[in-house]
Every structure is written in C-alpha cells, then in structure tokens.
C-alpha cells in the first residue's frame, strides 16, 4: 500500500515517512529517506527551508 501525506509537520514526516519529498512552487526539489533528507539535504532550496524551520 502506498500513501502520500502532505504536511508541514517535519517531526511527523521524520518519524513516519520512508521517503520525504520537498516541493517548491510545484517543482520537486528533492526526495530522500528522512535520515538523509534532514541530515544531508542536497538542494540549496531544501537547505534554506530546513535552516528556517529546524532548531538545532
């Protein structure tokens, strides 16, 4: 079974997703397993987004 969940809750996405996809203005910027997505984002846009919403 496949389920697509759209959320702004990054903690939820990190805990339940097998893959996280990040879209910006309808364009798929990045898709990766949560561990990779949050620890080592590849896209500059993803890095900027995560830097603004995550507190370390």
Helices and strands as residue ranges (DSSP letters): H 10-16, E 20-24, E 27-32, H 34-39, H 44-53
